[in-house]
Amino acid sequence: MKKDSLLPTMSITLGFLILAFPLFSKGMFMDGTIYAAVASNLSQGNGSFWSLKFSETIMNPFYEHPPLAIWMESSFHWLFNDSMWSERIYSLAMWLLNAGLIMKIWEQLRPNSPVKWVPILLWSMLPIVVWSFSNNMLENTMGVFVSSSVLFFLKGMKSRTVLWNGLSGAMLTLAFLSKGFVGLFPFALPLLYTLFFFRERSLVQHLLSGFYMLLGFLLLLAPFLMNSVSNEFLMIYLDHQVKNSVEHIQTVSHRFRILEYFLIQVFLPLAIGALVFFAAKSKAPLGASNKKWAGLLLVLSLCGVLPIMISLKQRDFYILTVYPFAILAIVLFVENGFLSLHKGLMKRIKKPQWLVITMFFLAVALAIGSSSVYKRDKEILRGIEALEESEFSDRILHCSNNIRHDWSTMAYLSRIAKISVEVGYESDYKLTFSNEESSGLAIQFHGLKISKRDKQGN
């Protein structure tokens, strides 16, 4: 193993070790389970790219989000025979792509600096990164396209080739088709580059870089807007999800909550950066280029955070895609300190290949071992796994109001047992929670039970 690839490889392996248990253990946040259920249906021919389906009775069609990320995930469901490993291996693949892109962006900014392992390590330690990738969030996929857009823009600025600017814009079309408008903040790059590096190019060249970026975005988006099927989907999505969320849905008490989420997440890398800076033996002044790029990336991160304040529907994972740039900004500010740390580690680490191999196999063992461990919703999951093996799998069932209003349970039912539910559905059986009253003989499935409906349909 070459010395220059040692620490990046160790960072990625350590990140995998951190992620292994939460990613591969059983149970997921409701949203991620819903996306897995939709992707599972799509992989089995139950739905199409522009006609997604959550279940036979609910969100059919599924207009909650654009289809690209779910379609990409469905290929892993097809590849792995729709096993419960499907969404987990897909999330791991997206994690690896995001980590690789962070390293590639660093190489564009500081091609001769050996500390490219630091941004990967700091990013993989963020609680929201571990949580999002272990819960199959759409932001995982969107982050690949957002970071690709930034990488291609930087390549375009360095090579002065308009093709890279066009590809940068095209990546934002894919980001939009994965999770919507929250992935479009890299459109601020041409303006930010003009402000921070105005003297490096003429004003016309600065303007053209933004023009070609926008052109690439529109050229890839135009076919979807011109096609009646995809256009109808996007218009319904904009009205149902975007407009409705901004006007009617509230999940936080004030608009600045998203900024609080951001500051909480970056506190740890900021603290580590400060510690490394003050502990470093070298106090060489920071170069002007570092200061400019750090400032640009920090402002770019805020461009992905502040627009969320327009709505009171806010969650911490909405801004997952800004953290690579915030981390890169921090490392650029403290690069001299991390260079000292790098030199020290290269001297002190003995038999590094064996350390990497040990961490990797430990992560694999942890992933395999945790696949039978329930990290949440144990009784409900055990019941639904039993339902999957029963005669009631792949059916539509009448259910109680409590089941119908429990989105997490309905998501597990659809994803694992392929059971669709609806109150009042003409079925011979009724699905309820085990602690609910029911008429007649009931079959227990841990946290759930199924009872034969009486003549009154109860």
Secondary structure per residue as TSV (DSSP state, phi and psi in degrees):
chain	resnum	aa	ss	phi	psi
A	1	M	-	360.0	127.2
A	2	K	-	-69.7	148.7
A	3	K	H	-61.7	-37.7
A	4	D	H	-71.6	-16.3
A	5	S	H	-102.5	-2.6
A	6	L	H	-62.9	-59.7
A	7	L	H	-69.5	-38.8
A	8	P	H	-57.8	-41.5
A	9	T	H	-63.9	-40.7
A	10	M	H	-65.4	-38.8
A	11	S	H	-62.3	-45.5
A	12	I	H	-65.6	-41.9
A	13	T	H	-64.6	-41.2
A	14	L	H	-66.3	-38.8
A	15	G	H	-61.1	-41.2
A	16	F	H	-62.9	-39.5
A	17	L	H	-63.7	-40.6
A	18	I	H	-64.7	-37.4
A	19	L	H	-82.8	-23.3
A	20	A	H	-54.8	-54.1
A	21	F	H	-64.0	-54.0
A	22	P	H	-63.0	-29.3
A	23	L	H	-73.9	-44.6
A	24	F	H	-96.9	-8.3
A	25	S	S	-76.2	164.9
A	26	K	B	-83.1	143.8
A	27	G	-	103.6	134.4
A	28	M	-	-141.7	159.7
A	29	F	-	-57.9	146.8
A	30	M	H	-50.9	-48.4
A	31	D	H	-59.2	-46.4
A	32	G	H	-63.9	-35.3
A	33	T	H	-67.7	-38.0
A	34	I	H	-62.0	-45.9
A	35	Y	H	-62.0	-38.9
A	36	A	H	-65.2	-38.6
A	37	A	H	-64.5	-43.2
A	38	V	H	-65.4	-43.9
A	39	A	H	-63.7	-38.4
A	40	S	H	-61.8	-46.8
A	41	N	H	-59.8	-43.7
A	42	L	H	-63.0	-38.6
A	43	S	H	-65.6	-24.1
A	44	Q	T	-99.7	14.5
A	45	G	T	80.2	9.1
A	46	N	S	-95.4	80.4
A	47	G	S	121.9	176.2
A	48	S	B	-144.3	177.2
A	49	F	T	-54.8	-43.6
A	50	W	T	-103.3	10.8
A	51	S	B	-140.2	68.5
A	52	L	-	-74.8	159.9
A	53	K	-	-143.4	127.2
A	54	F	S	-83.0	-51.4
A	55	S	-	-150.2	178.7
A	56	E	S	-71.6	-21.5
A	57	T	S	-115.2	-19.4
A	58	I	S	-130.3	138.2
A	59	M	S	47.4	55.8
A	60	N	S	-131.0	94.6
A	61	P	S	-79.0	167.4
A	62	F	-	-99.5	109.0
A	63	Y	-	-110.6	12.4
A	64	E	S	-67.2	-31.7
A	65	H	S	-148.9	157.2
A	66	P	-	-59.2	160.5
A	67	P	S	-93.0	-8.6
A	68	L	H	-61.4	-50.8
A	69	A	H	-61.8	-40.5
A	70	I	H	-66.5	-39.8
A	71	W	H	-62.8	-42.4
A	72	M	H	-62.1	-43.0
A	73	E	H	-64.2	-34.7
A	74	S	H	-61.3	-28.0
A	75	S	H	-65.2	-31.8
A	76	F	H	-74.2	-33.8
A	77	H	H	-64.1	-39.6
A	78	W	H	-67.0	-43.3
A	79	L	H	-66.3	-38.1
A	80	F	T	-104.2	26.2
A	81	N	T	57.3	33.6
A	82	D	T	59.6	26.7
A	83	S	-	-73.3	168.8
A	84	M	T	-70.0	-8.6
A	85	W	T	-76.8	-18.2
A	86	S	H	-56.5	-57.8
A	87	E	H	-68.9	-26.9
A	88	R	H	-73.9	-42.7
A	89	I	H	-68.2	-35.8
A	90	Y	H	-62.5	-45.0
A	91	S	H	-62.3	-39.2
A	92	L	H	-63.8	-40.7
A	93	A	H	-61.8	-41.9
A	94	M	H	-66.1	-36.6
A	95	W	H	-61.9	-45.3
A	96	L	H	-63.1	-41.3
A	97	L	H	-64.4	-43.2
A	98	N	H	-61.7	-44.6
A	99	A	H	-62.6	-43.3
A	100	G	H	-63.0	-38.6
A	101	L	H	-68.2	-36.1
A	102	I	H	-60.2	-42.4
A	103	M	H	-65.8	-41.0
A	104	K	H	-66.5	-37.3
A	105	I	H	-65.0	-42.3
A	106	W	H	-59.2	-41.7
A	107	E	H	-64.1	-30.4
A	108	Q	H	-70.4	-37.7
A	109	L	H	-78.6	-43.3
A	110	R	-	-135.2	74.7
A	111	P	T	-62.0	-25.4
A	112	N	T	-102.6	5.8
A	113	S	-	-89.9	131.9
A	114	P	S	-84.6	0.3
A	115	V	T	-94.0	30.2
A	116	K	T	-65.7	-14.2
A	117	W	H	-74.6	-23.4
A	118	V	H	-66.3	-49.4
A	119	P	H	-58.8	-36.9
A	120	I	H	-63.4	-45.7
A	121	L	H	-65.8	-46.0
A	122	L	H	-64.4	-39.4
A	123	W	H	-65.2	-43.8
A	124	S	H	-69.3	-17.4
A	125	M	H	-86.3	-12.9
A	126	L	-	-63.2	130.3
A	127	P	H	-56.0	-39.3
A	128	I	H	-70.1	-29.1
A	129	V	H	-67.7	-48.2
A	130	V	H	-59.9	-44.7
A	131	W	H	-65.1	-47.3
A	132	S	H	-65.1	-43.6
A	133	F	H	-74.8	-24.3
A	134	S	H	-85.3	-3.5
A	135	N	T	-122.2	16.0
A	136	N	T	60.6	43.6
A	137	M	-	-79.9	149.4
A	138	L	H	-65.1	-26.6
A	139	E	H	-60.5	-24.6
A	140	N	H	-59.8	-46.9
A	141	T	H	-71.9	-43.6
A	142	M	H	-58.0	-35.4
A	143	G	H	-61.0	-33.3
A	144	V	H	-61.6	-44.6
A	145	F	H	-74.2	-36.3
A	146	V	H	-63.6	-49.1
A	147	S	H	-66.3	-35.4
A	148	S	H	-62.6	-39.8
A	149	S	H	-61.4	-45.3
A	150	V	H	-65.0	-43.1
A	151	L	H	-59.6	-46.8
A	152	F	H	-66.5	-35.9
A	153	F	H	-63.0	-43.5
A	154	L	H	-63.6	-39.3
A	155	K	H	-62.3	-39.9
A	156	G	H	-64.7	-37.9
A	157	M	H	-68.5	-35.4
A	158	K	H	-76.6	-42.3
A	159	S	H	-91.1	-12.2
A	160	R	T	55.2	39.0
A	161	T	-	-108.4	123.0
A	162	V	H	-67.4	-22.7
A	163	L	H	-59.3	-40.0
A	164	W	H	-64.8	-38.2
A	165	N	H	-64.3	-40.5
A	166	G	H	-64.5	-42.0
A	167	L	H	-65.0	-34.9
A	168	S	H	-59.5	-44.9
A	169	G	H	-66.2	-39.4
A	170	A	H	-62.0	-36.3
A	171	M	H	-62.6	-32.0
A	172	L	H	-72.8	-27.4
A	173	T	H	-62.5	-43.6
A	174	L	H	-67.6	-35.2
A	175	A	H	-63.7	-42.7
A	176	F	H	-62.9	-40.4
A	177	L	H	-74.1	-5.6
A	178	S	H	-96.0	-42.4
A	179	K	H	-147.7	5.6
A	180	G	-	96.6	-153.5
A	181	F	G	-67.3	-23.3
A	182	V	G	-64.4	-14.0
A	183	G	G	-94.6	7.5
A	184	L	-	-98.1	3.3
A	185	F	G	-63.1	-22.7
A	186	P	G	-63.5	-8.4
A	187	F	G	-61.6	-14.5
A	188	A	G	-75.4	-12.8
A	189	L	H	-57.4	-49.1
A	190	P	H	-57.3	-41.6
A	191	L	H	-67.1	-44.4
A	192	L	H	-64.7	-40.0
A	193	Y	H	-64.1	-38.0
A	194	T	H	-63.7	-42.4
A	195	L	H	-69.0	-40.9
A	196	F	H	-87.9	-26.8
A	197	F	S	-129.8	43.3
A	198	F	G	-58.9	-38.7
A	199	R	G	-75.8	-12.7
A	200	E	G	-79.7	-18.1
A	201	R	S	-145.0	162.6
A	202	S	-	-74.1	160.7
A	203	L	H	-59.6	-38.3
A	204	V	H	-61.8	-43.2
A	205	Q	H	-64.5	-39.4
A	206	H	H	-61.3	-44.1
A	207	L	H	-66.5	-39.0
A	208	L	H	-66.9	-33.8
A	209	S	H	-61.7	-41.2
A	210	G	H	-68.6	-37.5
A	211	F	H	-63.1	-46.5
A	212	Y	H	-69.1	-31.2
A	213	M	H	-64.6	-46.3
A	214	L	H	-65.3	-37.7
A	215	L	H	-62.7	-44.0
A	216	G	H	-60.9	-39.8
A	217	F	H	-61.8	-48.1
A	218	L	H	-71.5	-36.6
A	219	L	H	-63.8	-37.2
A	220	L	H	-80.0	-30.4
A	221	L	H	-78.9	-31.2
A	222	A	H	-54.2	-45.9
A	223	P	H	-58.6	-33.9
A	224	F	H	-72.0	-33.6
A	225	L	H	-75.1	-29.0
A	226	M	H	-82.6	-24.4
A	227	N	S	-80.0	130.8
A	228	S	H	-64.4	-38.5
A	229	V	H	-68.3	-51.4
A	230	S	H	-67.9	-36.2
A	231	N	H	-63.4	-41.9
A	232	E	H	-62.6	-42.8
A	233	F	H	-59.7	-48.6
A	234	L	H	-65.4	-36.9
A	235	M	H	-66.9	-40.4
A	236	I	H	-66.5	-41.0
A	237	Y	H	-59.8	-46.1
A	238	L	I	-61.9	-39.4
A	239	D	I	-76.6	-44.9
A	240	H	I	-74.1	-44.4
A	241	Q	I	-96.8	-53.6
A	242	V	I	-73.4	-58.3
A	243	K	I	-61.4	-44.8
A	244	N	H	-64.9	-38.8
A	245	S	H	-65.9	-42.7
A	246	V	H	-66.4	-38.8
A	247	E	H	-89.8	-30.2
A	248	H	H	-127.6	-15.4
A	249	I	-	-106.8	132.4
A	250	Q	-	-131.3	124.4
A	251	T	-	-119.5	-8.5
A	252	V	S	-130.3	161.6
A	253	S	S	-84.9	-21.1
A	254	H	S	-150.1	159.7
A	255	R	T	-72.3	-20.8
A	256	F	T	-82.8	2.6
A	257	R	H	-60.4	-37.7
A	258	I	H	-64.0	-34.6
A	259	L	H	-69.0	-35.5
A	260	E	H	-64.2	-43.1
A	261	Y	H	-55.5	-45.0
A	262	F	H	-62.4	-47.7
A	263	L	H	-65.7	-36.3
A	264	I	H	-62.3	-43.1
A	265	Q	H	-70.2	-38.2
A	266	V	H	-83.9	-3.7
A	267	F	H	-60.6	-44.8
A	268	L	H	-62.0	-52.9
A	269	P	H	-62.7	-33.1
A	270	L	H	-63.8	-42.6
A	271	A	H	-64.8	-42.4
A	272	I	H	-64.1	-42.9
A	273	G	H	-60.4	-42.6
A	274	A	H	-65.0	-41.5
A	275	L	H	-63.1	-44.7
A	276	V	H	-64.4	-40.2
A	277	F	H	-61.7	-47.2
A	278	F	H	-76.5	-22.7
A	279	A	H	-86.4	-17.6
A	280	A	-	-67.1	141.2
A	281	K	S	-74.2	-33.7
A	282	S	-	-87.8	128.1
A	283	K	-	-117.5	36.4
A	284	A	-	-60.8	142.5
A	285	P	-	-63.4	147.3
A	286	L	-	-75.3	136.2
A	287	G	-	-68.7	154.6
A	288	A	H	-62.1	-36.4
A	289	S	H	-63.2	-43.3
A	290	N	H	-58.9	-45.0
A	291	K	H	-61.6	-43.7
A	292	K	H	-66.5	-46.6
A	293	W	H	-67.4	-38.1
A	294	A	H	-63.3	-43.5
A	295	G	H	-62.9	-43.2
A	296	L	H	-61.3	-46.7
A	297	L	H	-69.0	-33.3
A	298	L	H	-66.0	-44.4
A	299	V	H	-65.6	-38.1
A	300	L	H	-59.8	-41.7
A	301	S	H	-59.9	-44.3
A	302	L	H	-66.0	-28.3
A	303	C	H	-65.3	-24.0
A	304	G	H	-88.8	-14.9
A	305	V	H	-96.8	-52.8
A	306	L	G	-62.0	-38.1
A	307	P	G	-61.3	-22.4
A	308	I	G	-63.0	-22.6
A	309	M	G	-67.7	-12.3
A	310	I	G	-63.5	-23.7
A	311	S	S	-118.2	150.5
A	312	L	S	-90.7	3.8
A	313	K	-	-91.6	99.7
A	314	Q	-	-134.8	138.2
A	315	R	-	-136.5	152.3
A	316	D	G	-63.4	-30.4
A	317	F	G	-78.3	-9.1
A	318	Y	G	-59.9	-29.4
A	319	I	G	-106.5	25.4
A	320	L	G	-53.4	-37.4
A	321	T	G	-75.2	-8.1
A	322	V	G	-86.7	-18.9
A	323	Y	H	-67.6	-32.9
A	324	P	H	-55.0	-37.8
A	325	F	H	-79.4	-34.1
A	326	A	H	-64.8	-41.9
A	327	I	H	-64.4	-45.0
A	328	L	H	-60.0	-39.7
A	329	A	H	-62.1	-43.6
A	330	I	H	-62.5	-46.0
A	331	V	H	-65.4	-37.7
A	332	L	H	-62.6	-39.1
A	333	F	H	-64.6	-32.4
A	334	V	T	-117.0	26.3
A	335	E	H	-58.3	-40.4
A	336	N	H	-60.6	-38.9
A	337	G	H	-65.5	-41.6
A	338	F	H	-69.9	-28.0
A	339	L	H	-64.3	-41.4
A	340	S	H	-63.7	-42.4
A	341	L	H	-61.9	-41.8
A	342	H	H	-59.8	-46.0
A	343	K	H	-62.9	-41.1
A	344	G	H	-63.9	-42.1
A	345	L	H	-66.7	-38.2
A	346	M	H	-64.3	-29.5
A	347	K	H	-80.5	-34.1
A	348	R	H	-92.6	-29.6
A	349	I	-	-72.4	120.3
A	350	K	-	-100.4	141.7
A	351	K	S	47.4	60.5
A	352	P	H	-62.4	-33.4
A	353	Q	H	-60.8	-41.4
A	354	W	H	-68.9	-32.2
A	355	L	H	-65.4	-43.9
A	356	V	H	-64.2	-45.6
A	357	I	H	-62.7	-42.3
A	358	T	H	-62.3	-46.7
A	359	M	H	-62.6	-39.2
A	360	F	H	-64.4	-48.5
A	361	F	H	-69.1	-30.4
A	362	L	H	-65.2	-40.6
A	363	A	H	-65.5	-41.9
A	364	V	H	-63.7	-44.7
A	365	A	H	-62.4	-39.7
A	366	L	H	-65.9	-39.7
A	367	A	H	-63.3	-46.4
A	368	I	H	-67.5	-44.4
A	369	G	H	-65.3	-36.3
A	370	S	H	-78.7	-10.1
A	371	S	T	-66.3	-15.0
A	372	S	T	-106.7	6.7
A	373	V	-	-100.8	135.9
A	374	Y	B	-93.5	116.3
A	375	K	S	-90.7	-11.8
A	376	R	S	-165.0	160.5
A	377	D	-	54.0	41.4
A	378	K	H	-59.4	-52.5
A	379	E	H	-66.0	-41.7
A	380	I	H	-63.4	-44.0
A	381	L	H	-64.7	-40.5
A	382	R	H	-63.5	-38.9
A	383	G	H	-65.2	-43.0
A	384	I	H	-70.5	-34.8
A	385	E	H	-63.5	-37.2
A	386	A	H	-67.7	-38.8
A	387	L	H	-62.0	-35.4
A	388	E	H	-60.2	-33.7
A	389	E	T	-89.6	1.0
A	390	S	S	-100.1	179.2
A	391	E	T	-71.0	-10.6
A	392	F	T	-91.2	-3.0
A	393	S	T	-68.7	153.6
A	394	D	T	57.1	44.6
A	395	R	-	-135.1	167.2
A	396	I	E	-105.5	127.3
A	397	L	E	-124.3	146.8
A	398	H	E	-68.4	143.3
A	399	C	E	-138.8	167.5
A	400	S	-	-78.0	164.1
A	401	N	H	-62.5	-33.9
A	402	N	H	-64.8	-41.1
A	403	I	H	-63.9	-44.6
A	404	R	H	-63.7	-25.6
A	405	H	T	-100.2	4.8
A	406	D	-	-103.9	93.5
A	407	W	H	-65.9	-32.5
A	408	S	H	-63.9	-46.0
A	409	T	H	-64.1	-43.7
A	410	M	H	-62.7	-35.5
A	411	A	H	-66.0	-45.0
A	412	Y	H	-61.6	-41.5
A	413	L	I	-58.7	-44.6
A	414	S	I	-70.0	-44.2
A	415	R	I	-70.0	-44.9
A	416	I	I	-91.5	-52.1
A	417	A	I	-100.6	-2.9
A	418	K	-	56.7	36.1
A	419	I	-	-100.8	127.0
A	420	S	E	-101.7	145.2
A	421	V	E	-131.2	155.0
A	422	E	E	-163.7	139.2
A	423	V	T	-66.3	128.0
A	424	G	T	85.3	2.4
A	425	Y	-	-63.8	140.4
A	426	E	S	-72.1	82.6
A	427	S	-	-131.1	153.4
A	428	D	S	-76.2	-11.9
A	429	Y	E	-127.6	154.5
A	430	K	E	-124.8	132.7
A	431	L	E	-100.2	128.4
A	432	T	E	-138.9	169.8
A	433	F	E	-72.1	154.8
A	434	S	T	-65.9	-22.4
A	435	N	T	-92.3	4.6
A	436	E	S	-90.1	151.1
A	437	E	-	-72.9	145.9
A	438	S	-	-149.4	152.5
A	439	S	S	-91.8	143.7
A	440	G	S	79.3	-175.3
A	441	L	-	-73.3	133.4
A	442	A	E	-118.7	144.3
A	443	I	E	-98.9	122.6
A	444	Q	E	-84.5	135.5
A	445	F	E	-129.5	69.1
A	446	H	T	55.2	-109.8
A	447	G	T	-78.1	-2.8
A	448	L	E	-125.9	166.2
A	449	K	E	-151.8	154.2
A	450	I	E	-122.5	129.2
A	451	S	E	-123.7	152.8
A	452	K	E	-74.4	131.7
A	453	R	-	-74.1	143.3
A	454	D	-	-83.5	-176.5
A	455	K	T	-64.0	-24.9
A	456	Q	T	-84.3	-1.6
A	457	G	-	84.4	12.6
A	458	N	-	-86.6	360.0
